[in-house]
């Protein structure tokens, strides 16, 4: 079973087919692409998302809505993973 926590591309999928207590691998994909493995667990995905918030790549405006991603701040390794 795969669950997708986002509705925009690149899509991020949680691979829930493993053992009940096992880490849940993260896969990414988009239209016209094969899905590809990105990270070994949801925990590692959350760490990256926190990093993007801390460096200011992901931010909210005064109303609490997400601003556009500041791509100049997103590390190359994260852009290559496709988990932003």
Biopython code that builds the backbone (N, CA, C, O; Angstrom):
import numpy as np
from Bio.PDB.StructureBuilder import StructureBuilder

atoms = [
    (1, "UNK", "N", (0.846, -1.170, 0.000)),
    (1, "UNK", "CA", (0.000, 0.000, 0.000)),
    (1, "UNK", "C", (0.895, 1.238, 0.000)),
    (1, "UNK", "O", (1.905, 1.295, 0.701)),
    (2, "UNK", "N", (0.502, 2.223, -0.799)),
    (2, "UNK", "CA", (1.232, 3.494, -0.824)),
    (2, "UNK", "C", (0.285, 4.613, -0.439)),
    (2, "UNK", "O", (-0.860, 4.663, -0.888)),
    (3, "UNK", "N", (0.773, 5.497, 0.389)),
    (3, "UNK", "CA", (0.022, 6.682, 0.783)),
    (3, "UNK", "C", (0.778, 7.902, 0.306)),
    (3, "UNK", "O", (2.006, 7.947, 0.381)),
    (4, "UNK", "N", (0.055, 8.889, -0.184)),
    (4, "UNK", "CA", (0.686, 10.118, -0.652)),
    (4, "UNK", "C", (0.218, 11.292, 0.204)),
    (4, "UNK", "O", (-0.962, 11.639, 0.181)),
    (5, "UNK", "N", (1.143, 11.915, 0.968)),
    (5, "UNK", "CA", (0.751, 13.015, 1.851)),
    (5, "UNK", "C", (0.628, 14.366, 1.152)),
    (5, "UNK", "O", (0.184, 15.336, 1.767)),
    (6, "UNK", "N", (1.014, 14.449, -0.122)),
    (6, "UNK", "CA", (0.917, 15.711, -0.862)),
    (6, "UNK", "C", (0.188, 15.468, -2.173)),
    (6, "UNK", "O", (0.217, 14.363, -2.713)),
    (7, "UNK", "N", (-0.464, 16.505, -2.681)),
    (7, "UNK", "CA", (-1.220, 16.363, -3.919)),
    (7, "UNK", "C", (-0.540, 17.027, -5.107)),
    (7, "UNK", "O", (-1.038, 16.959, -6.230)),
    (8, "UNK", "N", (0.595, 17.668, -4.862)),
    (8, "UNK", "CA", (1.306, 18.363, -5.934)),
    (8, "UNK", "C", (2.544, 17.567, -6.331)),
    (8, "UNK", "O", (3.055, 16.765, -5.550)),
    (9, "UNK", "N", (3.016, 17.796, -7.542)),
    (9, "UNK", "CA", (4.235, 17.125, -7.986)),
    (9, "UNK", "C", (5.458, 17.860, -7.500)),
    (9, "UNK", "O", (5.388, 19.080, -7.353)),
    (10, "UNK", "N", (6.564, 17.215, -7.242)),
    (10, "UNK", "CA", (6.687, 15.762, -7.322)),
    (10, "UNK", "C", (5.900, 15.110, -6.190)),
    (10, "UNK", "O", (5.884, 15.604, -5.063)),
    (11, "UNK", "N", (5.248, 13.996, -6.505)),
    (11, "UNK", "CA", (4.492, 13.281, -5.495)),
    (11, "UNK", "C", (5.440, 12.544, -4.584)),
    (11, "UNK", "O", (6.469, 12.027, -5.021)),
    (12, "UNK", "N", (5.092, 12.498, -3.328)),
    (12, "UNK", "CA", (5.838, 11.765, -2.324)),
    (12, "UNK", "C", (4.942, 10.626, -1.856)),
    (12, "UNK", "O", (3.783, 10.838, -1.501)),
    (13, "UNK", "N", (5.491, 9.422, -1.861)),
    (13, "UNK", "CA", (4.725, 8.247, -1.454)),
    (13, "UNK", "C", (5.349, 7.602, -0.238)),
    (13, "UNK", "O", (6.571, 7.489, -0.144)),
    (14, "UNK", "N", (4.504, 7.175, 0.705)),
    (14, "UNK", "CA", (4.933, 6.363, 1.832)),
    (14, "UNK", "C", (4.681, 4.907, 1.441)),
    (14, "UNK", "O", (3.545, 4.542, 1.138)),
    (15, "UNK", "N", (5.711, 4.077, 1.442)),
    (15, "UNK", "CA", (5.576, 2.664, 1.095)),
    (15, "UNK", "C", (5.254, 1.873, 2.356)),
    (15, "UNK", "O", (6.140, 1.539, 3.142)),
    (16, "UNK", "N", (3.983, 1.583, 2.531)),
    (16, "UNK", "CA", (3.507, 0.933, 3.750)),
    (16, "UNK", "C", (3.445, -0.584, 3.632)),
    (16, "UNK", "O", (2.731, -1.237, 4.393)),
    (17, "UNK", "N", (4.184, -1.147, 2.687)),
    (17, "UNK", "CA", (4.105, -2.590, 2.453)),
    (17, "UNK", "C", (5.035, -3.401, 3.358)),
    (17, "UNK", "O", (4.987, -4.631, 3.334)),
    (18, "UNK", "N", (5.867, -2.750, 4.143)),
    (18, "UNK", "CA", (6.810, -3.461, 5.003)),
    (18, "UNK", "C", (6.174, -3.983, 6.274)),
    (18, "UNK", "O", (4.962, -3.898, 6.470)),
    (19, "UNK", "N", (7.019, -4.525, 7.128)),
    (19, "UNK", "CA", (6.560, -5.040, 8.414)),
    (19, "UNK", "C", (5.955, -3.912, 9.258)),
    (19, "UNK", "O", (6.301, -2.741, 9.097)),
    (20, "UNK", "N", (5.075, -4.280, 10.131)),
    (20, "UNK", "CA", (4.328, -3.304, 10.934)),
    (20, "UNK", "C", (5.222, -2.314, 11.678)),
    (20, "UNK", "O", (4.906, -1.125, 11.729)),
    (21, "UNK", "N", (6.317, -2.772, 12.247)),
    (21, "UNK", "CA", (7.191, -1.907, 13.037)),
    (21, "UNK", "C", (8.420, -1.435, 12.267)),
    (21, "UNK", "O", (9.317, -0.830, 12.854)),
    (22, "UNK", "N", (8.475, -1.699, 10.976)),
    (22, "UNK", "CA", (9.635, -1.320, 10.159)),
    (22, "UNK", "C", (9.537, 0.142, 9.722)),
    (22, "UNK", "O", (8.438, 0.689, 9.635)),
    (23, "UNK", "N", (10.675, 0.775, 9.450)),
    (23, "UNK", "CA", (10.633, 2.132, 8.869)),
    (23, "UNK", "C", (9.848, 2.113, 7.554)),
    (23, "UNK", "O", (9.823, 1.106, 6.847)),
    (24, "UNK", "N", (9.217, 3.229, 7.245)),
    (24, "UNK", "CA", (8.411, 3.356, 6.026)),
    (24, "UNK", "C", (9.226, 4.118, 4.978)),
    (24, "UNK", "O", (9.442, 5.322, 5.121)),
    (25, "UNK", "N", (9.681, 3.428, 3.925)),
    (25, "UNK", "CA", (10.478, 4.096, 2.892)),
    (25, "UNK", "C", (9.680, 5.169, 2.147)),
    (25, "UNK", "O", (8.456, 5.093, 2.036)),
    (26, "UNK", "N", (10.399, 6.157, 1.648)),
    (26, "UNK", "CA", (9.805, 7.261, 0.895)),
    (26, "UNK", "C", (10.203, 7.118, -0.566)),
    (26, "UNK", "O", (11.373, 6.910, -0.887)),
    (27, "UNK", "N", (9.221, 7.230, -1.443)),
    (27, "UNK", "CA", (9.422, 7.201, -2.890)),
    (27, "UNK", "C", (8.886, 8.514, -3.463)),
    (27, "UNK", "O", (7.999, 9.127, -2.870)),
    (28, "UNK", "N", (9.405, 8.946, -4.592)),
    (28, "UNK", "CA", (8.918, 10.145, -5.271)),
    (28, "UNK", "C", (8.649, 9.828, -6.733)),
    (28, "UNK", "O", (9.205, 8.879, -7.286)),
    (29, "UNK", "N", (7.793, 10.629, -7.355)),
    (29, "UNK", "CA", (7.486, 10.457, -8.766)),
    (29, "UNK", "C", (6.659, 11.603, -9.280)),
    (29, "UNK", "O", (6.246, 12.479, -8.520)),
    (30, "UNK", "N", (6.420, 11.598, -10.566)),
    (30, "UNK", "CA", (5.616, 12.629, -11.210)),
    (30, "UNK", "C", (5.113, 12.118, -12.548)),
    (30, "UNK", "O", (5.470, 11.021, -12.976)),
    (31, "UNK", "N", (4.286, 12.914, -13.204)),
    (31, "UNK", "CA", (3.778, 12.528, -14.520)),
    (31, "UNK", "C", (4.933, 12.236, -15.462)),
    (31, "UNK", "O", (5.874, 13.024, -15.563)),
    (32, "UNK", "N", (4.864, 11.108, -16.150)),
    (32, "UNK", "CA", (5.873, 10.759, -17.138)),
    (32, "UNK", "C", (7.170, 10.246, -16.551)),
    (32, "UNK", "O", (8.144, 10.064, -17.281)),
    (33, "UNK", "N", (7.207, 10.005, -15.238)),
    (33, "UNK", "CA", (8.408, 9.496, -14.577)),
    (33, "UNK", "C", (8.095, 8.171, -13.900)),
    (33, "UNK", "O", (6.963, 7.919, -13.488)),
    (34, "UNK", "N", (9.105, 7.340, -13.793)),
    (34, "UNK", "CA", (8.984, 6.160, -12.938)),
    (34, "UNK", "C", (9.185, 6.609, -11.498)),
    (34, "UNK", "O", (10.013, 7.478, -11.224)),
    (35, "UNK", "N", (8.424, 6.014, -10.575)),
    (35, "UNK", "CA", (8.651, 6.309, -9.165)),
    (35, "UNK", "C", (10.055, 5.861, -8.798)),
    (35, "UNK", "O", (10.559, 4.867, -9.321)),
    (36, "UNK", "N", (10.692, 6.616, -7.882)),
    (36, "UNK", "CA", (12.042, 6.245, -7.464)),
    (36, "UNK", "C", (12.184, 6.397, -5.956)),
    (36, "UNK", "O", (11.574, 7.261, -5.327)),
    (37, "UNK", "N", (13.007, 5.528, -5.412)),
    (37, "UNK", "CA", (13.306, 5.533, -3.977)),
    (37, "UNK", "C", (14.020, 6.830, -3.622)),
    (37, "UNK", "O", (14.899, 7.280, -4.357)),
    (38, "UNK", "N", (13.640, 7.436, -2.488)),
    (38, "UNK", "CA", (14.277, 8.685, -2.059)),
    (38, "UNK", "C", (14.930, 8.571, -0.681)),
    (38, "UNK", "O", (16.089, 8.949, -0.511)),
    (39, "UNK", "N", (14.192, 8.054, 0.297)),
    (39, "UNK", "CA", (14.691, 8.022, 1.678)),
    (39, "UNK", "C", (14.227, 6.745, 2.373)),
    (39, "UNK", "O", (13.227, 6.148, 1.973)),
    (40, "UNK", "N", (14.959, 6.320, 3.422)),
    (40, "UNK", "CA", (14.594, 5.085, 4.104)),
    (40, "UNK", "C", (13.439, 5.195, 5.105)),
    (40, "UNK", "O", (12.919, 4.174, 5.555)),
    (41, "UNK", "N", (13.027, 6.435, 5.464)),
    (41, "UNK", "CA", (11.973, 6.522, 6.483)),
    (41, "UNK", "C", (11.274, 7.881, 6.480)),
    (41, "UNK", "O", (11.803, 8.876, 5.984)),
    (42, "UNK", "N", (10.074, 7.889, 7.045)),
    (42, "UNK", "CA", (9.329, 9.136, 7.230)),
    (42, "UNK", "C", (10.118, 10.069, 8.149)),
    (42, "UNK", "O", (10.111, 11.284, 7.950)),
    (43, "UNK", "N", (10.793, 9.513, 9.148)),
    (43, "UNK", "CA", (11.589, 10.326, 10.062)),
    (43, "UNK", "C", (12.639, 11.138, 9.333)),
    (43, "UNK", "O", (12.832, 12.315, 9.636)),
    (44, "UNK", "N", (13.325, 10.523, 8.369)),
    (44, "UNK", "CA", (14.339, 11.258, 7.605)),
    (44, "UNK", "C", (13.699, 12.331, 6.730)),
    (44, "UNK", "O", (14.295, 13.386, 6.513)),
    (45, "UNK", "N", (12.493, 12.075, 6.227)),
    (45, "UNK", "CA", (11.770, 13.086, 5.455)),
    (45, "UNK", "C", (11.442, 14.288, 6.336)),
    (45, "UNK", "O", (11.618, 15.434, 5.921)),
    (46, "UNK", "N", (10.968, 14.027, 7.544)),
    (46, "UNK", "CA", (10.620, 15.113, 8.469)),
    (46, "UNK", "C", (11.857, 15.937, 8.813)),
    (46, "UNK", "O", (11.776, 17.162, 8.902)),
    (47, "UNK", "N", (12.998, 15.282, 9.007)),
    (47, "UNK", "CA", (14.238, 16.006, 9.298)),
    (47, "UNK", "C", (14.571, 16.969, 8.157)),
    (47, "UNK", "O", (14.974, 18.106, 8.404)),
    (48, "UNK", "N", (14.409, 16.525, 6.924)),
    (48, "UNK", "CA", (14.683, 17.405, 5.775)),
    (48, "UNK", "C", (13.695, 18.563, 5.742)),
    (48, "UNK", "O", (14.092, 19.706, 5.512)),
    (49, "UNK", "N", (12.414, 18.284, 5.970)),
    (49, "UNK", "CA", (11.422, 19.361, 5.963)),
    (49, "UNK", "C", (11.725, 20.388, 7.061)),
    (49, "UNK", "O", (11.591, 21.591, 6.835)),
    (50, "UNK", "N", (12.128, 19.923, 8.236)),
    (50, "UNK", "CA", (12.499, 20.849, 9.308)),
    (50, "UNK", "C", (13.693, 21.699, 8.883)),
    (50, "UNK", "O", (13.714, 22.908, 9.115)),
    (51, "UNK", "N", (14.681, 21.068, 8.262)),
    (51, "UNK", "CA", (15.845, 21.808, 7.772)),
    (51, "UNK", "C", (15.413, 22.911, 6.799)),
    (51, "UNK", "O", (15.911, 24.034, 6.880)),
    (52, "UNK", "N", (14.494, 22.599, 5.884)),
    (52, "UNK", "CA", (14.040, 23.595, 4.907)),
    (52, "UNK", "C", (13.322, 24.760, 5.578)),
    (52, "UNK", "O", (13.426, 25.900, 5.125)),
    (53, "UNK", "N", (12.602, 24.480, 6.642)),
    (53, "UNK", "CA", (11.949, 25.556, 7.401)),
    (53, "UNK", "C", (12.992, 26.388, 8.126)),
    (53, "UNK", "O", (12.936, 27.617, 8.106)),
    (54, "UNK", "N", (13.943, 25.722, 8.766)),
    (54, "UNK", "CA", (14.962, 26.437, 9.541)),
    (54, "UNK", "C", (15.846, 27.337, 8.678)),
    (54, "UNK", "O", (16.265, 28.401, 9.132)),
    (55, "UNK", "N", (16.137, 26.927, 7.437)),
    (55, "UNK", "CA", (16.988, 27.756, 6.579)),
    (55, "UNK", "C", (16.182, 28.792, 5.800)),
    (55, "UNK", "O", (16.755, 29.610, 5.081)),
    (56, "UNK", "N", (14.845, 28.761, 5.939)),
    (56, "UNK", "CA", (13.998, 29.758, 5.295)),
    (56, "UNK", "C", (13.539, 29.414, 3.900)),
    (56, "UNK", "O", (12.915, 30.245, 3.241)),
    (57, "UNK", "N", (13.830, 28.207, 3.424)),
    (57, "UNK", "CA", (13.380, 27.814, 2.089)),
    (57, "UNK", "C", (11.864, 27.641, 2.053)),
    (57, "UNK", "O", (11.211, 27.986, 1.068)),
    (58, "UNK", "N", (11.313, 27.101, 3.140)),
    (58, "UNK", "CA", (9.859, 27.009, 3.318)),
    (58, "UNK", "C", (9.485, 27.988, 4.425)),
    (58, "UNK", "O", (10.064, 27.951, 5.510)),
    (59, "UNK", "N", (8.531, 28.852, 4.158)),
    (59, "UNK", "CA", (8.122, 29.847, 5.147)),
    (59, "UNK", "C", (6.639, 30.164, 4.958)),
    (59, "UNK", "O", (6.056, 29.875, 3.913)),
    (60, "UNK", "N", (6.049, 30.757, 5.978)),
    (60, "UNK", "CA", (4.651, 31.182, 5.902)),
    (60, "UNK", "C", (4.577, 32.697, 5.940)),
    (60, "UNK", "O", (5.473, 33.367, 6.453)),
    (61, "UNK", "N", (3.488, 33.224, 5.385)),
    (61, "UNK", "CA", (3.282, 34.672, 5.444)),
    (61, "UNK", "C", (2.532, 35.025, 6.727)),
    (61, "UNK", "O", (2.282, 34.154, 7.561)),
    (62, "UNK", "N", (2.178, 36.278, 6.886)),
    (62, "UNK", "CA", (1.524, 36.738, 8.111)),
    (62, "UNK", "C", (0.176, 36.063, 8.367)),
    (62, "UNK", "O", (-0.274, 35.983, 9.510)),
    (63, "UNK", "N", (-0.465, 35.579, 7.305)),
    (63, "UNK", "CA", (-1.757, 34.909, 7.478)),
    (63, "UNK", "C", (-1.607, 33.416, 7.770)),
    (63, "UNK", "O", (-2.593, 32.733, 8.048)),
    (64, "UNK", "N", (-0.368, 32.913, 7.707)),
    (64, "UNK", "CA", (-0.126, 31.498, 7.973)),
    (64, "UNK", "C", (-0.104, 30.634, 6.730)),
    (64, "UNK", "O", (0.064, 29.419, 6.827)),
    (65, "UNK", "N", (-0.273, 31.241, 5.555)),
    (65, "UNK", "CA", (-0.234, 30.482, 4.301)),
    (65, "UNK", "C", (1.213, 30.272, 3.868)),
    (65, "UNK", "O", (2.065, 31.136, 4.073)),
    (66, "UNK", "N", (1.483, 29.104, 3.263)),
    (66, "UNK", "CA", (2.842, 28.828, 2.788)),
    (66, "UNK", "C", (3.209, 29.772, 1.658)),
    (66, "UNK", "O", (2.414, 29.999, 0.746)),
    (67, "UNK", "N", (4.405, 30.317, 1.721)),
    (67, "UNK", "CA", (4.952, 31.125, 0.626)),
    (67, "UNK", "C", (5.555, 30.184, -0.410)),
    (67, "UNK", "O", (5.756, 28.999, -0.142)),
    (68, "UNK", "N", (5.842, 30.721, -1.595)),
    (68, "UNK", "CA", (6.545, 29.930, -2.597)),
    (68, "UNK", "C", (7.918, 29.540, -2.050)),
    (68, "UNK", "O", (8.540, 30.292, -1.300)),
    (69, "UNK", "N", (8.373, 28.360, -2.436)),
    (69, "UNK", "CA", (9.684, 27.879, -1.999)),
    (69, "UNK", "C", (10.779, 28.786, -2.540)),
    (69, "UNK", "O", (10.754, 29.166, -3.710)),
    (70, "UNK", "N", (11.733, 29.129, -1.695)),
    (70, "UNK", "CA", (12.909, 29.899, -2.120)),
    (70, "UNK", "C", (13.957, 28.896, -2.593)),
    (70, "UNK", "O", (14.733, 28.368, -1.795)),
    (71, "UNK", "N", (13.969, 28.641, -3.904)),
    (71, "UNK", "CA", (14.821, 27.589, -4.476)),
    (71, "UNK", "C", (16.302, 27.872, -4.314)),
    (71, "UNK", "O", (17.109, 26.943, -4.342)),
    (72, "UNK", "N", (16.672, 29.111, -4.147)),
    (72, "UNK", "CA", (18.083, 29.431, -3.929)),
    (72, "UNK", "C", (18.583, 28.880, -2.593)),
    (72, "UNK", "O", (19.785, 28.685, -2.411)),
    (73, "UNK", "N", (17.670, 28.633, -1.667)),
    (73, "UNK", "CA", (18.044, 28.131, -0.345)),
    (73, "UNK", "C", (17.953, 26.614, -0.215)),
    (73, "UNK", "O", (18.480, 26.048, 0.743)),
    (74, "UNK", "N", (17.295, 25.948, -1.161)),
    (74, "UNK", "CA", (17.138, 24.488, -1.077)),
    (74, "UNK", "C", (18.449, 23.823, -1.487)),
    (74, "UNK", "O", (18.905, 24.003, -2.616)),
    (75, "UNK", "N", (19.063, 23.051, -0.574)),
    (75, "UNK", "CA", (20.326, 22.394, -0.921)),
    (75, "UNK", "C", (20.171, 21.470, -2.138)),
    (75, "UNK", "O", (19.121, 20.860, -2.342)),
    (76, "UNK", "N", (21.222, 21.381, -2.927)),
    (76, "UNK", "CA", (21.205, 20.553, -4.138)),
    (76, "UNK", "C", (20.833, 19.108, -3.825)),
    (76, "UNK", "O", (20.083, 18.487, -4.577)),
    (77, "UNK", "N", (21.351, 18.566, -2.721)),
    (77, "UNK", "CA", (21.055, 17.171, -2.379)),
    (77, "UNK", "C", (19.557, 16.966, -2.159)),
    (77, "UNK", "O", (19.028, 15.906, -2.497)),
    (78, "UNK", "N", (18.864, 17.961, -1.598)),
    (78, "UNK", "CA", (17.425, 17.870, -1.375)),
    (78, "UNK", "C", (16.681, 18.002, -2.704)),
    (78, "UNK", "O", (15.703, 17.292, -2.939)),
    (79, "UNK", "N", (17.138, 18.907, -3.573)),
    (79, "UNK", "CA", (16.513, 19.030, -4.891)),
    (79, "UNK", "C", (16.622, 17.711, -5.656)),
    (79, "UNK", "O", (15.676, 17.307, -6.332)),
    (80, "UNK", "N", (17.758, 17.047, -5.554)),
    (80, "UNK", "CA", (17.941, 15.766, -6.253)),
    (80, "UNK", "C", (17.052, 14.681, -5.682)),
    (80, "UNK", "O", (16.594, 13.810, -6.421)),
    (81, "UNK", "N", (16.795, 14.712, -4.376)),
    (81, "UNK", "CA", (15.916, 13.722, -3.770)),
    (81, "UNK", "C", (14.465, 13.921, -4.195)),
    (81, "UNK", "O", (13.715, 12.951, -4.302)),
    (82, "UNK", "N", (14.061, 15.173, -4.438)),
    (82, "UNK", "CA", (12.687, 15.457, -4.842)),
    (82, "UNK", "C", (11.691, 15.400, -3.713)),
    (82, "UNK", "O", (10.519, 15.104, -3.946)),
    (83, "UNK", "N", (12.120, 15.677, -2.485)),
    (83, "UNK", "CA", (11.228, 15.561, -1.323)),
    (83, "UNK", "C", (10.887, 16.916, -0.701)),
    (83, "UNK", "O", (10.662, 16.997, 0.506)),
    (84, "UNK", "N", (10.848, 17.950, -1.487)),
    (84, "UNK", "CA", (10.637, 19.292, -0.950)),
    (84, "UNK", "C", (9.193, 19.648, -0.991)),
    (84, "UNK", "O", (8.815, 20.745, -0.579)),
]
sb = StructureBuilder()
sb.init_structure("model")
sb.init_model(0)
sb.init_chain("A")
sb.init_seg("    ")
for serial, (resi, resn, name, xyz) in enumerate(atoms, 1):
    if name == "N":
        sb.init_residue(resn, " ", resi, " ")
    sb.init_atom(name, np.array(xyz, "f"), 0.0, 1.0, " ", f" {name:<3s}", serial, name[0])
structure = sb.get_structure()
